[in-house]
């Protein structure tokens, strides 16, 4: 196991997840539940499953497309979504 990849992945995902909708939903579930452990286990399991799907999909796509094309498509997608969000706010 490559610890550099593990740590880089951990920190990038950790920082990306801070304050996102998933974390806020988990916060809401926790506030409304008597069983904090159940909320933690459910949310942790959901993140593990979605991460597993992303890894499997990434592996499958990388067999067909070069990694550079995947990175460019993902980056372009984020830029387009960001531009659309800004445009939506500007033209309210």
Biopython code that builds the backbone (N, CA, C, O; Angstrom):
import numpy as np
from Bio.PDB.StructureBuilder import StructureBuilder

atoms = [
    (1, "UNK", "N", (0.841, -1.179, 0.000)),
    (1, "UNK", "CA", (0.000, 0.000, 0.000)),
    (1, "UNK", "C", (0.888, 1.244, 0.000)),
    (1, "UNK", "O", (1.840, 1.346, 0.773)),
    (2, "UNK", "N", (0.562, 2.164, -0.864)),
    (2, "UNK", "CA", (1.329, 3.391, -1.001)),
    (2, "UNK", "C", (0.781, 4.437, -0.027)),
    (2, "UNK", "O", (-0.281, 5.009, -0.271)),
    (3, "UNK", "N", (1.493, 4.690, 1.066)),
    (3, "UNK", "CA", (1.018, 5.609, 2.107)),
    (3, "UNK", "C", (0.900, 7.042, 1.604)),
    (3, "UNK", "O", (0.057, 7.798, 2.086)),
    (4, "UNK", "N", (1.731, 7.422, 0.643)),
    (4, "UNK", "CA", (1.621, 8.771, 0.093)),
    (4, "UNK", "C", (0.267, 8.941, -0.595)),
    (4, "UNK", "O", (-0.388, 9.970, -0.430)),
    (5, "UNK", "N", (-0.150, 7.943, -1.360)),
    (5, "UNK", "CA", (-1.446, 7.982, -2.028)),
    (5, "UNK", "C", (-2.574, 7.965, -0.991)),
    (5, "UNK", "O", (-3.555, 8.697, -1.122)),
    (6, "UNK", "N", (-2.429, 7.131, 0.032)),
    (6, "UNK", "CA", (-3.442, 7.051, 1.093)),
    (6, "UNK", "C", (-3.618, 8.413, 1.769)),
    (6, "UNK", "O", (-4.741, 8.896, 1.915)),
    (7, "UNK", "N", (-2.525, 9.021, 2.175)),
    (7, "UNK", "CA", (-2.601, 10.299, 2.885)),
    (7, "UNK", "C", (-3.082, 11.436, 1.987)),
    (7, "UNK", "O", (-3.869, 12.279, 2.417)),
    (8, "UNK", "N", (-2.614, 11.460, 0.751)),
    (8, "UNK", "CA", (-3.065, 12.487, -0.187)),
    (8, "UNK", "C", (-4.563, 12.359, -0.433)),
    (8, "UNK", "O", (-5.288, 13.354, -0.412)),
    (9, "UNK", "N", (-5.023, 11.139, -0.665)),
    (9, "UNK", "CA", (-6.441, 10.893, -0.889)),
    (9, "UNK", "C", (-7.247, 11.285, 0.346)),
    (9, "UNK", "O", (-8.281, 11.943, 0.236)),
    (10, "UNK", "N", (-6.771, 10.877, 1.517)),
    (10, "UNK", "CA", (-7.478, 11.207, 2.761)),
    (10, "UNK", "C", (-7.664, 12.709, 2.897)),
    (10, "UNK", "O", (-8.782, 13.180, 3.109)),
    (11, "UNK", "N", (-6.586, 13.461, 2.777)),
    (11, "UNK", "CA", (-6.667, 14.904, 3.003)),
    (11, "UNK", "C", (-7.500, 15.603, 1.936)),
    (11, "UNK", "O", (-8.237, 16.538, 2.249)),
    (12, "UNK", "N", (-7.401, 15.174, 0.696)),
    (12, "UNK", "CA", (-8.186, 15.812, -0.366)),
    (12, "UNK", "C", (-9.681, 15.551, -0.158)),
    (12, "UNK", "O", (-10.494, 16.467, -0.283)),
    (13, "UNK", "N", (-10.039, 14.318, 0.155)),
    (13, "UNK", "CA", (-11.451, 13.983, 0.380)),
    (13, "UNK", "C", (-11.945, 14.627, 1.667)),
    (13, "UNK", "O", (-13.059, 15.150, 1.709)),
    (14, "UNK", "N", (-11.130, 14.593, 2.715)),
    (14, "UNK", "CA", (-11.505, 15.211, 3.993)),
    (14, "UNK", "C", (-11.814, 16.693, 3.797)),
    (14, "UNK", "O", (-12.849, 17.175, 4.256)),
    (15, "UNK", "N", (-10.936, 17.407, 3.128)),
    (15, "UNK", "CA", (-11.141, 18.839, 2.917)),
    (15, "UNK", "C", (-12.334, 19.110, 1.997)),
    (15, "UNK", "O", (-13.080, 20.067, 2.207)),
    (16, "UNK", "N", (-12.510, 18.268, 0.980)),
    (16, "UNK", "CA", (-13.628, 18.455, 0.055)),
    (16, "UNK", "C", (-14.971, 18.199, 0.738)),
    (16, "UNK", "O", (-15.972, 18.823, 0.386)),
    (17, "UNK", "N", (-14.999, 17.301, 1.697)),
    (17, "UNK", "CA", (-16.245, 16.932, 2.364)),
    (17, "UNK", "C", (-16.641, 17.898, 3.474)),
    (17, "UNK", "O", (-17.803, 17.914, 3.882)),
    (18, "UNK", "N", (-15.703, 18.705, 3.973)),
    (18, "UNK", "CA", (-16.038, 19.620, 5.066)),
    (18, "UNK", "C", (-17.116, 20.606, 4.623)),
    (18, "UNK", "O", (-16.945, 21.332, 3.643)),
    (19, "UNK", "N", (-18.210, 20.621, 5.346)),
    (19, "UNK", "CA", (-19.266, 21.580, 5.071)),
    (19, "UNK", "C", (-20.094, 21.300, 3.834)),
    (19, "UNK", "O", (-20.864, 22.162, 3.408)),
    (20, "UNK", "N", (-19.962, 20.125, 3.244)),
    (20, "UNK", "CA", (-20.772, 19.846, 2.058)),
    (20, "UNK", "C", (-22.157, 19.349, 2.485)),
    (20, "UNK", "O", (-22.439, 19.210, 3.675)),
    (21, "UNK", "N", (-23.010, 19.085, 1.498)),
    (21, "UNK", "CA", (-24.386, 18.677, 1.791)),
    (21, "UNK", "C", (-24.441, 17.370, 2.582)),
    (21, "UNK", "O", (-25.309, 17.203, 3.439)),
    (22, "UNK", "N", (-23.536, 16.455, 2.305)),
    (22, "UNK", "CA", (-23.528, 15.186, 3.027)),
    (22, "UNK", "C", (-23.249, 15.405, 4.508)),
    (22, "UNK", "O", (-23.912, 14.818, 5.363)),
    (23, "UNK", "N", (-22.283, 16.236, 4.805)),
    (23, "UNK", "CA", (-21.964, 16.503, 6.204)),
    (23, "UNK", "C", (-23.121, 17.225, 6.891)),
    (23, "UNK", "O", (-23.438, 16.929, 8.043)),
    (24, "UNK", "N", (-23.746, 18.157, 6.203)),
    (24, "UNK", "CA", (-24.873, 18.867, 6.792)),
    (24, "UNK", "C", (-26.072, 17.936, 7.009)),
    (24, "UNK", "O", (-26.783, 18.065, 8.006)),
    (25, "UNK", "N", (-26.296, 17.011, 6.090)),
    (25, "UNK", "CA", (-27.371, 16.033, 6.263)),
    (25, "UNK", "C", (-27.086, 15.143, 7.467)),
    (25, "UNK", "O", (-27.983, 14.855, 8.259)),
    (26, "UNK", "N", (-25.836, 14.710, 7.601)),
    (26, "UNK", "CA", (-25.458, 13.888, 8.748)),
    (26, "UNK", "C", (-25.649, 14.663, 10.046)),
    (26, "UNK", "O", (-26.120, 14.110, 11.040)),
    (27, "UNK", "N", (-25.285, 15.933, 10.039)),
    (27, "UNK", "CA", (-25.485, 16.789, 11.201)),
    (27, "UNK", "C", (-26.971, 16.838, 11.566)),
    (27, "UNK", "O", (-27.331, 16.744, 12.740)),
    (28, "UNK", "N", (-27.815, 16.984, 10.568)),
    (28, "UNK", "CA", (-29.255, 17.022, 10.803)),
    (28, "UNK", "C", (-29.790, 15.718, 11.361)),
    (28, "UNK", "O", (-30.593, 15.719, 12.295)),
    (29, "UNK", "N", (-29.347, 14.607, 10.791)),
    (29, "UNK", "CA", (-29.772, 13.305, 11.310)),
    (29, "UNK", "C", (-29.319, 13.122, 12.753)),
    (29, "UNK", "O", (-30.073, 12.618, 13.585)),
    (30, "UNK", "N", (-28.114, 13.523, 13.042)),
    (30, "UNK", "CA", (-27.571, 13.385, 14.389)),
    (30, "UNK", "C", (-28.347, 14.242, 15.380)),
    (30, "UNK", "O", (-28.620, 13.811, 16.500)),
    (31, "UNK", "N", (-28.698, 15.447, 14.970)),
    (31, "UNK", "CA", (-29.447, 16.338, 15.860)),
    (31, "UNK", "C", (-30.827, 15.770, 16.179)),
    (31, "UNK", "O", (-31.358, 15.998, 17.266)),
    (32, "UNK", "N", (-31.406, 15.033, 15.233)),
    (32, "UNK", "CA", (-32.752, 14.504, 15.434)),
    (32, "UNK", "C", (-32.809, 13.062, 15.886)),
    (32, "UNK", "O", (-33.890, 12.477, 15.940)),
    (33, "UNK", "N", (-31.683, 12.482, 16.208)),
    (33, "UNK", "CA", (-31.656, 11.068, 16.579)),
    (33, "UNK", "C", (-31.097, 10.870, 17.984)),
    (33, "UNK", "O", (-30.167, 11.558, 18.404)),
    (34, "UNK", "N", (-31.678, 9.926, 18.689)),
    (34, "UNK", "CA", (-31.159, 9.590, 20.018)),
    (34, "UNK", "C", (-29.922, 8.699, 19.907)),
    (34, "UNK", "O", (-29.129, 8.611, 20.845)),
    (35, "UNK", "N", (-29.760, 8.042, 18.760)),
    (35, "UNK", "CA", (-28.634, 7.122, 18.587)),
    (35, "UNK", "C", (-27.587, 7.724, 17.660)),
    (35, "UNK", "O", (-27.649, 7.559, 16.442)),
    (36, "UNK", "N", (-26.640, 8.413, 18.246)),
    (36, "UNK", "CA", (-25.571, 9.047, 17.457)),
    (36, "UNK", "C", (-24.711, 7.993, 16.766)),
    (36, "UNK", "O", (-24.246, 8.204, 15.646)),
    (37, "UNK", "N", (-24.499, 6.858, 17.435)),
    (37, "UNK", "CA", (-23.699, 5.787, 16.844)),
    (37, "UNK", "C", (-24.362, 5.259, 15.570)),
    (37, "UNK", "O", (-23.677, 4.974, 14.588)),
    (38, "UNK", "N", (-25.678, 5.129, 15.581)),
    (38, "UNK", "CA", (-26.390, 4.657, 14.381)),
    (38, "UNK", "C", (-26.221, 5.631, 13.227)),
    (38, "UNK", "O", (-26.029, 5.214, 12.085)),
    (39, "UNK", "N", (-26.291, 6.923, 13.515)),
    (39, "UNK", "CA", (-26.094, 7.934, 12.472)),
    (39, "UNK", "C", (-24.667, 7.844, 11.943)),
    (39, "UNK", "O", (-24.455, 7.898, 10.732)),
    (40, "UNK", "N", (-23.689, 7.710, 12.829)),
    (40, "UNK", "CA", (-22.295, 7.598, 12.399)),
    (40, "UNK", "C", (-22.085, 6.373, 11.522)),
    (40, "UNK", "O", (-21.479, 6.469, 10.455)),
    (41, "UNK", "N", (-22.585, 5.213, 11.968)),
    (41, "UNK", "CA", (-22.399, 3.973, 11.213)),
    (41, "UNK", "C", (-23.073, 4.079, 9.841)),
    (41, "UNK", "O", (-22.496, 3.679, 8.829)),
    (42, "UNK", "N", (-24.299, 4.620, 9.813)),
    (42, "UNK", "CA", (-25.011, 4.761, 8.541)),
    (42, "UNK", "C", (-24.297, 5.698, 7.581)),
    (42, "UNK", "O", (-24.146, 5.389, 6.399)),
    (43, "UNK", "N", (-23.856, 6.847, 8.092)),
    (43, "UNK", "CA", (-23.181, 7.802, 7.202)),
    (43, "UNK", "C", (-21.813, 7.289, 6.778)),
    (43, "UNK", "O", (-21.418, 7.471, 5.626)),
    (44, "UNK", "N", (-21.085, 6.656, 7.684)),
    (44, "UNK", "CA", (-19.774, 6.100, 7.332)),
    (44, "UNK", "C", (-19.923, 4.993, 6.277)),
    (44, "UNK", "O", (-19.141, 4.922, 5.329)),
    (45, "UNK", "N", (-20.930, 4.135, 6.454)),
    (45, "UNK", "CA", (-21.156, 3.056, 5.482)),
    (45, "UNK", "C", (-21.505, 3.625, 4.107)),
    (45, "UNK", "O", (-21.043, 3.124, 3.082)),
    (46, "UNK", "N", (-22.324, 4.676, 4.096)),
    (46, "UNK", "CA", (-22.696, 5.302, 2.814)),
    (46, "UNK", "C", (-21.467, 5.873, 2.117)),
    (46, "UNK", "O", (-21.317, 5.722, 0.904)),
    (47, "UNK", "N", (-20.581, 6.529, 2.875)),
    (47, "UNK", "CA", (-19.371, 7.091, 2.276)),
    (47, "UNK", "C", (-18.438, 5.992, 1.768)),
    (47, "UNK", "O", (-17.797, 6.148, 0.729)),
    (48, "UNK", "N", (-18.365, 4.879, 2.506)),
    (48, "UNK", "CA", (-17.517, 3.761, 2.064)),
    (48, "UNK", "C", (-18.065, 3.184, 0.753)),
    (48, "UNK", "O", (-17.305, 2.932, -0.181)),
    (49, "UNK", "N", (-19.378, 2.978, 0.689)),
    (49, "UNK", "CA", (-19.973, 2.400, -0.527)),
    (49, "UNK", "C", (-19.813, 3.338, -1.716)),
    (49, "UNK", "O", (-19.453, 2.891, -2.806)),
    (50, "UNK", "N", (-20.076, 4.638, -1.527)),
    (50, "UNK", "CA", (-19.927, 5.566, -2.653)),
    (50, "UNK", "C", (-18.469, 5.671, -3.087)),
    (50, "UNK", "O", (-18.182, 5.818, -4.275)),
    (51, "UNK", "N", (-17.551, 5.594, -2.131)),
    (51, "UNK", "CA", (-16.125, 5.622, -2.483)),
    (51, "UNK", "C", (-15.731, 4.360, -3.240)),
    (51, "UNK", "O", (-14.957, 4.422, -4.196)),
    (52, "UNK", "N", (-16.260, 3.219, -2.817)),
    (52, "UNK", "CA", (-15.968, 1.962, -3.517)),
    (52, "UNK", "C", (-16.479, 2.026, -4.957)),
    (52, "UNK", "O", (-15.790, 1.602, -5.885)),
    (53, "UNK", "N", (-17.686, 2.556, -5.136)),
    (53, "UNK", "CA", (-18.226, 2.707, -6.493)),
    (53, "UNK", "C", (-17.354, 3.638, -7.333)),
    (53, "UNK", "O", (-17.112, 3.372, -8.510)),
    (54, "UNK", "N", (-16.882, 4.729, -6.727)),
    (54, "UNK", "CA", (-16.023, 5.665, -7.460)),
    (54, "UNK", "C", (-14.711, 5.005, -7.865)),
    (54, "UNK", "O", (-14.229, 5.213, -8.978)),
    (55, "UNK", "N", (-14.134, 4.216, -6.972)),
    (55, "UNK", "CA", (-12.876, 3.529, -7.287)),
    (55, "UNK", "C", (-13.091, 2.522, -8.413)),
    (55, "UNK", "O", (-12.290, 2.452, -9.344)),
    (56, "UNK", "N", (-14.166, 1.747, -8.333)),
    (56, "UNK", "CA", (-14.445, 0.753, -9.374)),
    (56, "UNK", "C", (-14.735, 1.427, -10.713)),
    (56, "UNK", "O", (-14.250, 0.978, -11.752)),
    (57, "UNK", "N", (-15.523, 2.501, -10.694)),
    (57, "UNK", "CA", (-15.825, 3.221, -11.920)),
    (57, "UNK", "C", (-14.568, 3.880, -12.492)),
    (57, "UNK", "O", (-14.335, 3.851, -13.701)),
    (58, "UNK", "N", (-13.762, 4.472, -11.607)),
    (58, "UNK", "CA", (-12.511, 5.081, -12.060)),
    (58, "UNK", "C", (-11.587, 4.065, -12.710)),
    (58, "UNK", "O", (-10.949, 4.349, -13.723)),
    (59, "UNK", "N", (-11.522, 2.874, -12.117)),
    (59, "UNK", "CA", (-10.690, 1.809, -12.680)),
    (59, "UNK", "C", (-11.214, 1.385, -14.049)),
    (59, "UNK", "O", (-10.441, 1.211, -14.992)),
    (60, "UNK", "N", (-12.538, 1.219, -14.151)),
    (60, "UNK", "CA", (-13.127, 0.783, -15.421)),
    (60, "UNK", "C", (-12.926, 1.839, -16.511)),
    (60, "UNK", "O", (-12.565, 1.510, -17.641)),
    (61, "UNK", "N", (-13.160, 3.104, -16.166)),
    (61, "UNK", "CA", (-13.010, 4.175, -17.156)),
    (61, "UNK", "C", (-11.554, 4.319, -17.580)),
    (61, "UNK", "O", (-11.266, 4.588, -18.747)),
    (62, "UNK", "N", (-10.630, 4.139, -16.626)),
    (62, "UNK", "CA", (-9.211, 4.299, -16.972)),
    (62, "UNK", "C", (-8.703, 3.197, -17.900)),
    (62, "UNK", "O", (-7.635, 3.332, -18.496)),
    (63, "UNK", "N", (-9.452, 2.126, -18.022)),
    (63, "UNK", "CA", (-9.080, 1.071, -18.972)),
    (63, "UNK", "C", (-9.446, 1.453, -20.401)),
    (63, "UNK", "O", (-8.913, 0.897, -21.361)),
    (64, "UNK", "N", (-10.367, 2.415, -20.530)),
    (64, "UNK", "CA", (-10.853, 2.829, -21.847)),
    (64, "UNK", "C", (-10.276, 4.180, -22.256)),
    (64, "UNK", "O", (-9.946, 4.396, -23.422)),
    (65, "UNK", "N", (-10.158, 5.091, -21.281)),
    (65, "UNK", "CA", (-9.683, 6.454, -21.555)),
    (65, "UNK", "C", (-8.365, 6.710, -20.843)),
    (65, "UNK", "O", (-8.113, 6.140, -19.781)),
    (66, "UNK", "N", (-7.523, 7.561, -21.414)),
    (66, "UNK", "CA", (-6.291, 7.923, -20.711)),
    (66, "UNK", "C", (-6.612, 8.769, -19.471)),
    (66, "UNK", "O", (-7.597, 9.507, -19.449)),
    (67, "UNK", "N", (-5.775, 8.649, -18.454)),
    (67, "UNK", "CA", (-5.982, 9.363, -17.196)),
    (67, "UNK", "C", (-6.057, 10.865, -17.442)),
    (67, "UNK", "O", (-6.854, 11.553, -16.805)),
    (68, "UNK", "N", (-5.257, 11.374, -18.336)),
    (68, "UNK", "CA", (-5.282, 12.809, -18.641)),
    (68, "UNK", "C", (-6.662, 13.247, -19.113)),
    (68, "UNK", "O", (-7.140, 14.307, -18.711)),
    (69, "UNK", "N", (-7.306, 12.455, -19.952)),
    (69, "UNK", "CA", (-8.651, 12.791, -20.446)),
    (69, "UNK", "C", (-9.660, 12.782, -19.298)),
    (69, "UNK", "O", (-10.560, 13.621, -19.258)),
    (70, "UNK", "N", (-9.517, 11.850, -18.376)),
    (70, "UNK", "CA", (-10.415, 11.781, -17.221)),
    (70, "UNK", "C", (-10.229, 13.023, -16.348)),
    (70, "UNK", "O", (-11.208, 13.630, -15.914)),
    (71, "UNK", "N", (-8.982, 13.398, -16.092)),
    (71, "UNK", "CA", (-8.699, 14.594, -15.293)),
    (71, "UNK", "C", (-9.249, 15.851, -15.965)),
    (71, "UNK", "O", (-9.842, 16.704, -15.304)),
    (72, "UNK", "N", (-9.053, 15.962, -17.268)),
    (72, "UNK", "CA", (-9.568, 17.129, -18.002)),
    (72, "UNK", "C", (-11.096, 17.180, -17.973)),
    (72, "UNK", "O", (-11.677, 18.252, -17.805)),
    (73, "UNK", "N", (-11.743, 16.037, -18.133)),
    (73, "UNK", "CA", (-13.205, 15.995, -18.104)),
    (73, "UNK", "C", (-13.729, 16.370, -16.714)),
    (73, "UNK", "O", (-14.690, 17.129, -16.594)),
    (74, "UNK", "N", (-13.099, 15.840, -15.675)),
    (74, "UNK", "CA", (-13.534, 16.159, -14.311)),
    (74, "UNK", "C", (-13.320, 17.641, -14.015)),
    (74, "UNK", "O", (-14.208, 18.299, -13.474)),
    (75, "UNK", "N", (-12.158, 18.163, -14.364)),
    (75, "UNK", "CA", (-11.875, 19.578, -14.140)),
    (75, "UNK", "C", (-12.817, 20.468, -14.912)),
    (75, "UNK", "O", (-13.309, 21.465, -14.384)),
    (76, "UNK", "N", (-13.071, 20.121, -16.149)),
    (76, "UNK", "CA", (-13.996, 20.895, -16.972)),
    (76, "UNK", "C", (-15.400, 20.859, -16.374)),
    (76, "UNK", "O", (-16.099, 21.872, -16.345)),
    (77, "UNK", "N", (-15.798, 19.698, -15.903)),
    (77, "UNK", "CA", (-17.109, 19.564, -15.271)),
    (77, "UNK", "C", (-17.255, 20.478, -14.065)),
    (77, "UNK", "O", (-18.278, 21.143, -13.905)),
    (78, "UNK", "N", (-16.223, 20.513, -13.207)),
    (78, "UNK", "CA", (-16.263, 21.385, -12.036)),
    (78, "UNK", "C", (-16.320, 22.855, -12.443)),
    (78, "UNK", "O", (-17.061, 23.634, -11.844)),
    (79, "UNK", "N", (-15.549, 23.236, -13.450)),
    (79, "UNK", "CA", (-15.545, 24.632, -13.907)),
    (79, "UNK", "C", (-16.917, 25.011, -14.479)),
    (79, "UNK", "O", (-17.433, 26.091, -14.193)),
    (80, "UNK", "N", (-17.499, 24.127, -15.281)),
    (80, "UNK", "CA", (-18.813, 24.405, -15.872)),
    (80, "UNK", "C", (-19.873, 24.529, -14.782)),
    (80, "UNK", "O", (-20.685, 25.453, -14.812)),
    (81, "UNK", "N", (-19.874, 23.614, -13.828)),
    (81, "UNK", "CA", (-20.849, 23.678, -12.729)),
    (81, "UNK", "C", (-20.660, 24.967, -11.934)),
    (81, "UNK", "O", (-21.639, 25.626, -11.585)),
    (82, "UNK", "N", (-19.419, 25.327, -11.649)),
    (82, "UNK", "CA", (-19.143, 26.574, -10.936)),
    (82, "UNK", "C", (-19.628, 27.786, -11.704)),
    (82, "UNK", "O", (-20.234, 28.690, -11.128)),
    (83, "UNK", "N", (-19.363, 27.810, -13.009)),
    (83, "UNK", "CA", (-19.804, 28.936, -13.844)),
    (83, "UNK", "C", (-21.322, 29.023, -13.875)),
    (83, "UNK", "O", (-21.877, 30.121, -13.828)),
    (84, "UNK", "N", (-21.996, 27.894, -13.952)),
    (84, "UNK", "CA", (-23.463, 27.891, -13.948)),
    (84, "UNK", "C", (-24.009, 28.398, -12.615)),
    (84, "UNK", "O", (-24.999, 29.130, -12.580)),
    (85, "UNK", "N", (-23.367, 28.010, -11.533)),
    (85, "UNK", "CA", (-23.811, 28.484, -10.215)),
    (85, "UNK", "C", (-23.624, 29.987, -10.082)),
    (85, "UNK", "O", (-24.494, 30.681, -9.555)),
    (86, "UNK", "N", (-22.488, 30.494, -10.559)),
    (86, "UNK", "CA", (-22.244, 31.940, -10.527)),
    (86, "UNK", "C", (-23.260, 32.659, -11.414)),
    (86, "UNK", "O", (-23.829, 33.671, -11.004)),
    (87, "UNK", "N", (-23.492, 32.151, -12.612)),
    (87, "UNK", "CA", (-24.434, 32.777, -13.537)),
    (87, "UNK", "C", (-25.843, 32.801, -12.933)),
    (87, "UNK", "O", (-26.568, 33.786, -13.079)),
    (88, "UNK", "N", (-26.217, 31.733, -12.268)),
    (88, "UNK", "CA", (-27.535, 31.673, -11.627)),
    (88, "UNK", "C", (-27.679, 32.770, -10.583)),
    (88, "UNK", "O", (-28.740, 33.384, -10.474)),
    (89, "UNK", "N", (-26.636, 33.019, -9.823)),
    (89, "UNK", "CA", (-26.673, 34.057, -8.781)),
    (89, "UNK", "C", (-26.671, 35.454, -9.389)),
    (89, "UNK", "O", (-27.348, 36.352, -8.890)),
    (90, "UNK", "N", (-25.918, 35.636, -10.455)),
    (90, "UNK", "CA", (-25.816, 36.952, -11.092)),
    (90, "UNK", "C", (-27.139, 37.335, -11.751)),
    (90, "UNK", "O", (-27.560, 38.489, -11.672)),
    (91, "UNK", "N", (-27.791, 36.382, -12.395)),
    (91, "UNK", "CA", (-29.009, 36.680, -13.149)),
    (91, "UNK", "C", (-30.280, 36.318, -12.397)),
    (91, "UNK", "O", (-31.274, 35.953, -13.025)),
    (92, "UNK", "N", (-30.277, 36.406, -11.094)),
    (92, "UNK", "CA", (-31.486, 36.129, -10.305)),
    (92, "UNK", "C", (-32.535, 37.174, -10.555)),
    (92, "UNK", "O", (-33.621, 37.108, -9.980)),
]
sb = StructureBuilder()
sb.init_structure("model")
sb.init_model(0)
sb.init_chain("A")
sb.init_seg("    ")
for serial, (resi, resn, name, xyz) in enumerate(atoms, 1):
    if name == "N":
        sb.init_residue(resn, " ", resi, " ")
    sb.init_atom(name, np.array(xyz, "f"), 0.0, 1.0, " ", f" {name:<3s}", serial, name[0])
structure = sb.get_structure()
